[in-house]
Amino acid sequence: MQRRKNNINGGGQYLQQTHKRRVRGVQVSRTTFLQSAGNRDTVSLNKPAVCQIVGYKNSGKTSLVCGLIPLLSQEGKRVAVIKHDGHDYDMDHPDTDTWKHRQAGAMAVAITSAARTSVIEEQGSSLQELIAGFSGYDYVLVEGFKQEAYPKIVLIRQHEDLELLQQTRNIAAIAAWERMIPYVCTTAQQQCEQIFEINDIAGMADFLYNQRSNF
């Protein structure tokens, strides 16, 4: 089956076979995205695969999440996203009906149509609570929540980011800018064998497919 190139963020091509290259003696994967749907669906799980995408500000978390979504959504998979915001935010707009409800003192409002449902509550939620609410999805990509214990892809863009490799639990893979890969290999050593160049989005999506039972 012929697939087109992935143009998201200059990502890698869909390849006909697995290719691997070495950086200073450490193997860096650029993997295929041609596993058959039948092979991917052999593992049937009753809960979503959860993967955290973590990194410092401007490290590319949102770009990676947005690149993974259409690839993971292939073959009917359902993808949900949870984002942690360190600041106060408001999804509602002044003078809408739901905004007026909240201004009047409602602690929670919901609005639904045939195609969309939104719920706004005047309280925070734990990551576990949010994931439980997405139990019907195949994948949950979590942007942020560095201190949580779910499997993670850690993003390394500059030298200051390397400290994350020592501070972060349950690292499943590392995505690094190409200039940083030699330093990642030196710092991570035996900590993580899966090191991806940041634009190898197809490789990371394939990794999440193949390793779904570990997430």
Salt bridges, closest charged atoms under 4 A:
ASP41 OD1 - LYS77 NZ 2.66
GLU75 OE2 - ARG3 NH2 3.60
GLU75 OE2 - ARG40 NH1 3.03
ASP90 OD1 - ARG102 NH1 3.11
ASP92 OD2 - ARG102 NH1 3.63
GLU122 OE2 - ARG102 NE 2.81
ASP138 OD1 - ARG212 NH2 3.98
GLU143 OE2 - LYS83 NZ 2.79
ASP206 OD1 - ARG40 NH2 3.77
